[in-house]
């Protein structure tokens, strides 16, 4: 059979006879028709912008592994929050990089009402009250060992960590945080935080649970950003989810929802689209993904080397989250995407 001859079973039949007149390309023939039947859309309302804050004034530090992303002092973070609000970004998520002298075995500086994350929340809320602020009550930016919990005799102790994370969450709410997003993956933390917030009069402060945070290789640049890269002793596999496990991720999410989570998150994002889809189908809860630092760094590095079209890859990756079932995405691309969508 030469390459120009139809296979025997289709010989003598037209394409319409083969397809039953169902030509799927009809709706792809023009831009207007493609737009008319597009199933998923990315809008500025889908974006949450993670930013890194440091002490000082009018200072910005470049993060080598994350081109275009900076640690910034609170005054500059306020200006960036104002820019985010002008672009229509609904919320920002703040993460601190604190001086090594303030870090210890238990991460006790997180309990300081005037630590950099709480001061940043107060300053941003005072200047831009209309933007949502999401804070993380995990201990890793505050410990001298880089773990998300309190370390005792080489073990991350669950219940003592939960008690401290709960107090930190209440302090963050008192500073003006709208959503507490604990990323530590300790058992029982969501219920404890919900009880703590309610008892302190913060019934309207929501909880976005890092319900399925996997032990992943994609967090490296983030650890540089918050200053834990050189501190981490061992790994986090005793409390993060094994990246081979899907059923376990469902159980984690189910438990957090039962304890009072208002939203659930999958982290990292792109390698776990199957988890996003499964959780959305299973629970019909507001579901988010964190396009983490390693995902961002890979796209940026490939784009800077001319290997891919960075803007197209960025937009395609974000739309994939929407297709998988996400209601929103934490992404370092947020301001750039918001500008592109506006223009």
C-alpha positions in Angstrom: 0.0 0.0 0.0 1.6 3.3 -1.0 1.3 6.3 1.3 -1.4 8.0 -0.9 -3.8 5.0 -0.8 -6.5 4.7 1.8 -6.4 1.6 4.1 -8.4 -1.3 2.7 -11.3 -0.9 5.1 -11.8 2.8 4.1 -11.2 2.4 0.4 -13.9 4.0 -1.7 -15.4 5.9 1.3 -15.4 9.6 1.7 -14.1 11.3 4.9 -17.7 12.2 5.8 -18.6 8.5 5.5 -15.7 7.6 7.8 -16.4 10.3 10.4 -20.2 10.2 10.2 -20.2 13.8 9.1 -18.7 14.8 12.5 -15.9 17.1 11.5 -14.4 18.4 14.7 -12.3 20.9 12.9 -15.3 23.0 11.9 -15.3 24.9 15.2 -11.5 25.4 15.0 -11.5 27.2 11.6 -11.5 30.8 12.9 -10.5 32.8 15.9 -14.1 33.8 16.6 -15.4 30.2 16.5 -12.6 28.9 18.7 -13.4 31.6 21.3 -17.1 30.8 21.0 -16.6 27.1 22.2 -13.6 27.6 24.5 -14.3 25.5 27.6 -12.0 27.1 30.1 -10.8 30.7 30.6 -8.1 32.3 32.7 -9.0 35.7 34.2 -7.4 38.0 36.6 -9.9 36.8 39.2 -8.1 33.4 39.2 -4.8 34.9 40.4 -3.1 35.0 43.8 0.3 36.6 44.0 2.9 35.3 46.4 5.4 37.9 47.6 8.5 37.8 49.9 9.0 40.4 52.6 12.1 41.4 54.6 13.0 43.9 57.2 14.4 47.3 56.4 13.5 50.2 54.1 13.4 50.8 50.4 15.3 47.6 49.7 14.8 44.9 47.1 16.8 41.7 46.9 17.0 39.6 43.7 16.3 35.8 44.1 18.8 34.2 41.7 16.8 31.1 41.0 13.6 33.0 40.4 14.3 35.7 37.7 12.0 38.7 38.1 11.0 37.8 41.7 12.4 39.8 44.7 12.4 39.9 48.4 11.3 43.4 49.4 10.9 45.6 52.4 7.4 46.4 53.7 7.3 49.8 52.1 7.9 48.3 48.7 5.5 45.5 49.4 2.8 48.1 50.0 3.5 49.6 46.7 3.4 46.2 45.0 0.0 45.5 46.7 -1.3 48.8 45.4 -0.2 47.7 41.9 -1.9 44.3 42.4 -5.1 46.0 43.3 -5.0 48.3 40.3 -4.5 45.2 38.1 -7.5 43.6 39.7 -5.6 40.7 41.4 -7.9 39.6 44.3 -5.3 38.6 46.8 -1.7 38.3 47.7 0.1 35.7 49.8 3.0 37.0 52.0 6.1 35.0 53.0 8.9 36.2 55.3 12.7 36.0 55.2 13.8 36.8 58.7 17.3 37.4 60.1 19.1 34.2 61.2 19.5 35.7 64.6 15.8 35.5 65.1 15.5 31.8 64.2 15.6 29.1 66.8 14.7 25.4 67.4 11.0 26.1 67.9 10.5 29.0 65.5 9.4 31.2 68.4 9.7 34.5 66.5 6.5 33.6 64.7 4.8 34.4 68.0 6.0 38.0 67.9 3.0 40.2 67.0 5.5 42.6 65.5 7.4 40.2 63.3 7.9 41.2 59.7 4.9 39.2 58.4 2.5 40.8 60.8 3.8 44.3 60.2 3.5 43.7 56.5 -0.1 42.7 56.9 -1.0 45.8 58.9 0.8 48.1 56.5 -0.8 46.5 53.4 -4.2 46.5 54.9 -3.9 50.1 55.9 -2.9 51.2 52.4 -4.9 48.7 50.3 -7.9 47.5 52.4 -9.7 46.1 49.3 -7.1 43.4 48.6 -7.1 40.0 50.3 -4.1 39.0 52.4 -3.2 35.3 52.8 -0.6 34.3 55.5 1.1 31.1 56.3 1.3 30.0 59.9 4.0 27.3 59.2 7.2 27.6 61.2 9.9 26.9 58.5 10.9 30.6 57.9 11.4 31.0 61.6 13.3 27.8 62.6 17.0 27.4 62.6 16.7 23.9 61.0 14.3 24.8 58.1 11.5 22.4 59.1 7.8 23.4 59.3 7.5 22.3 62.9 9.2 22.1 66.2 12.2 19.7 66.3 12.8 17.6 69.4 15.5 14.9 69.4 15.5 14.7 65.6 11.7 14.4 65.4 9.1 17.0 64.3 6.6 16.9 67.2 3.1 17.2 65.9 0.9 18.4 68.8 3.3 21.0 70.2 3.7 22.4 66.7 -0.1 22.6 66.2 -0.4 24.5 69.4 2.2 27.1 68.3 0.8 27.3 64.7 -2.6 28.0 66.2 -1.3 31.0 68.3 0.6 32.3 65.3 -2.6 32.1 63.2 -4.6 34.1 65.7 -1.8 36.8 65.8 -1.9 36.9 62.0 -5.6 37.3 62.0 -5.3 40.1 64.6 -2.9 41.9 62.2 -5.5 41.8 59.5 -5.0 38.6 57.5 -8.1 37.5 55.7 -7.1 33.9 55.1 -4.8 31.7 57.1 -3.1 29.1 54.9 -1.1 26.7 57.1 1.4 24.8 55.0 3.0 22.6 57.8 0.9 19.4 57.2 0.7 18.6 60.9 -2.3 16.4 61.8 -5.2 18.3 63.4 -3.9 21.8 62.6 -7.0 22.9 60.7 -9.4 22.0 63.5 -7.2 23.6 66.1 -6.7 26.8 64.0 -10.5 27.0 63.4 -11.2 26.7 67.1 -8.5 29.2 68.0 -9.7 31.8 65.5 -13.4 31.4 66.6 -12.5 31.7 70.3 -10.5 34.9 69.6 -13.5 36.5 67.7 -12.1 35.9 64.1 -15.0 33.8 62.9 -14.9 35.5 59.5 -11.2 34.7 58.9 -11.1 31.8 56.4 -8.7 28.9 56.2 -7.1 27.8 53.0 -5.6 24.4 53.8 -2.5 23.2 52.1 -4.5 19.9 52.1 -2.2 18.0 49.8 1.4 19.2 50.0 3.8 16.7 48.5 7.4 15.9 49.3 8.7 17.5 46.1 11.9 18.5 44.4 10.2 21.6 43.1 10.5 23.7 46.2 14.2 24.5 45.9 14.0 28.2 44.8 11.4 29.0 47.4 13.7 27.8 50.1 16.4 30.2 48.8 13.7 32.9 48.8 12.8 32.5 52.5 16.4 31.6 53.6 16.0 28.0 54.6 17.9 26.3 51.7 21.1 26.0 53.7 19.5 25.2 57.0 17.3 22.2 56.3 18.5 19.1 58.1 17.2 15.9 56.6 14.0 16.0 54.5 10.3 16.6 55.1 9.0 13.1 54.2 7.7 12.4 57.7 5.0 15.0 57.3 4.6 15.9 53.6 2.8 13.4 51.3 4.7 10.8 49.3 4.5 12.0 45.7 3.6 8.5 44.6 0.3 8.6 46.6 -3.1 9.7 45.3 -5.5 8.0 47.7 -3.6 9.4 50.7 -4.0 12.9 49.2 -7.7 12.4 49.1 -7.7 11.3 52.8 -5.7 14.4 53.8 -8.1 16.7 52.0 -11.1 15.0 53.4 -9.8 15.3 57.0 -9.0 19.0 56.5 -12.5 19.7 55.1 -14.0 17.9 58.1 -12.0 20.0 60.5 -13.3 23.2 58.9 -11.2 24.2 55.9 -12.9 26.7 53.7 -10.6 26.0 50.7 -8.2 23.3 49.8 -4.9 23.6 47.9 -2.7 21.2 45.9 1.1 21.9 46.0 3.0 21.7 43.7 0.8 22.3 40.8 1.6 21.1 37.3 2.9 17.6 38.3 -0.2 17.1 40.3 -3.1 18.0 37.9 -4.5 14.5 38.5 -4.8 15.3 42.2 -6.5 18.6 41.5 -9.1 16.9 39.2 -9.7 14.1 41.7 -10.2 16.5 44.7 -12.5 18.7 42.7 -14.6 15.8 41.6 -14.7 14.2 45.0 -15.5 17.2 47.2 -16.7 20.1 45.0 -14.8 22.5 47.3 -13.1 25.7 46.3 -9.8 24.2 45.1 -6.6 26.0 44.5 -3.1 25.1 43.2 0.3 26.6 44.0 2.4 26.9 40.9 5.6 26.6 43.0 9.0 28.2 42.6 10.5 25.3 40.7 7.8 25.4 38.1 8.3 29.1 37.7 12.0 28.7 37.5 11.9 26.1 34.8 9.6 28.1 32.6 11.8 31.2 33.1 15.1 29.4 32.5 13.8 27.8 29.3 12.4 31.1 28.0 15.6 33.0 28.8 17.6 30.4 26.8 15.2 30.8 23.9 14.1 27.1 24.1 10.4 28.0 24.5 8.1 31.0 24.1 7.9 32.0 27.8 4.6 33.9 27.6 2.8 31.2 25.8 4.1 28.5 28.1 3.1 30.6 31.1 -0.4 31.1 29.9 -0.8 27.4 28.8 0.4 26.2 32.2 -2.0 28.4 34.1 -4.9 27.4 31.9 -4.1 23.8 32.6 -4.9 24.5 36.3 -8.3 25.8 35.3 -9.0 22.8 33.0 -8.1 20.5 35.9 -10.7 22.1 38.1 -8.9 25.0 40.0 -10.9 28.0 41.2 -7.6 29.9 41.6 -3.8 29.7 41.3 -1.0 31.0 43.4 1.6 32.0 40.9 4.6 34.3 40.7 3.5 35.2 37.2 0.4 36.9 38.6 1.3 40.6 37.8 2.6 39.8 34.4 -0.5 37.7 33.5 -2.8 40.4 34.9 -1.1 43.1 32.7 -1.4 40.8 29.7 -5.1 40.1 30.4 -5.8 43.8 30.9 -4.0 44.8 27.6 
